[in-house]
Amino acid sequence: MTVVALLDWRSPEHFDHSGDKPCVICTKPTPLRSDRGKPVHKVCAEDWIDRHSVQEDDA
């Protein structure tokens, strides 16, 4: 079974009105920010989590 991370970024603190910055993963511009304030697209963050999470089969 494959688990896919789906982040809830409806909160306004995930949008930076000061302007776009390069995504830390794909380097394309984004106004979105992670929980830690890093510029990152939601889909890039979800993909990163999926690729770096420990699968049940790995444990």
C-alpha positions, 0 to 999 in steps of 0.5 A: 500500500502506498501512502501519499502525503497531503499537506493542509496549507489553507492557513494564511501563513503559508502564503508570503505576500512579500513576493516569490522566492525560489523553491528549495526543491525545484528552484522555480518561483513560489509565494508558498512557505513551509511550516519553517518559512522556507519557500517551497511548492506544496506539491514539491514538499509532498513529493519530498515527504513521500520520497523520504518517509520510512515505509512499513516494509522498510521498518 
